[in-house]
Amino acid sequence: MKLILKQGIRHILTGGFADLVDIGIFNLLFLCLAGAFAEAGGFSKAISFLVAAVIKYFGNKYWAFEKPERVKTINEVVQFLAITLIGLVINVASFSGFVKINPGLSIGLWREMSVVLSLLITAIWNFLGYKFIVFKK
């Protein structure tokens, strides 16, 4: 139980750091490219998502789940990307569902709460997928 708690905390810290990098890179790229072409937002988000995914991969592999072995690295990366992309779908779908169920709060407050709830659900999915599929020992 102690190991799972340690891994869970490290997973959350890794994800939080990666999310901060994601936001920073997105904002920087968007600011620099907004006048250059119409799809600057999508391009900036794609690049920032990929950078954050790389941070999450290495942070979870070497720090959260402490799996330094280099055996079957390509399979591991493919599994990581599959879990991460499924997590992205879960995140967007749960957010979309939550915002439609407004329990009588202000729209802005409920939207922010929906973001947090979606992140929690996605973090649980990612943790379980990374622990039991990608970085299992």
CORLIN-V891780 format. One line per field, one symbol per residue. psi: psi as a letter, one per 20 degrees, with the letter a starting at -180 (. if undefined). burial: + if it has 24 or more other C-alpha atoms within 12 Angstrom, else -. A space follows every 50 residues. Layout:
psi=???
burial=???
//
This chain:
psi=hhgggghgghggggggghhgggggggggggghihigqhkhgggghgghgg ghhgggghggghggimmiqkplhggggggghggghhhgggggghghgghi kokjrqggghgghhggggggghhggggggggiggkq.
burial=------++-+++-++--++-+++-++--++----------+-+++-++++ +++++++++++-++++---------++-+++-++--+--++--++--++- ----------+--++-+++-+++++++++++-+++--
//
